[in-house]
Amino acid sequence: MSMDTKARSIAFTARNPKALRAIRVEGVGIAIWERSAPSGLSELKLDEIVDVRFTADIDKLSAMLDNVLDDAGHERGVARDILHNDILLLADHFAQIMQSEFVEIRLEHVTTNACKKFHTDYVTARLITTYLGQGTQWIDGDDAVDCDCGDPHNIQQMQAGDVALFKGRLWSQDTPAIHRSPPIEGTGEERLMLVVNPVEPSNAAYQ
């Protein structure tokens, strides 16, 4: 008699934002809302922008984000409005799920092999989406449970527009999401990605 030893996936995926709430389910290390990137973002001009990183009260995020995008060199227009509104939407989803009043926002223009090694994050959870370019790669199955992150085989990849919540080591030692940025250095490719982190989370809330 044969026995199926295939490891259960640590991911939950669905085509609606409620998928993100599955991150609170035991055994789920990655919750992915499968969606298309908001239309119109291809019109963003990335040549002159600088990366964004700041912390904000979720209730005051809109005005602060507007000022930060100005300072970062994002030209005002339809594409920027779409970007601004989507960041607010995703930050709000994240804050509700994580029960966090404050969030850290990172908006990064990537052209190198940033975070090219598979790793886990030392956070409770992190929201990641790629607006332009290749999405984040992550490991599933046996490799996700017992991975030395040297030569994994079960590599999955998010699509542009997909939104993921990745569990970090502060939440779970058993199913933290193992992931990396796709190596693109030297290819001429570029990525625009958003990261949302909780600020000073209470570990007790995630037990």
Secondary structure, 3 states (H helix, E strand, C coil): CCCCCCCCCCEEEECCHHHHHHHHCCCCCEEEECCCCCCCHHHCCCCCCCCEEEEEEHHHHHHHHHHHHHHHCCCCCHHHHHHHHHHHHHHHHHHHHHCCCEEEEEEEEECCCCCCCCECCCCCEEEEEEEECCCCEEECCHHHHCCCCCCCCCEEECCCCCEEEEECCCCCCCCCCCEECCCCCCCCCCEEEEEEEECCCCHHHHC
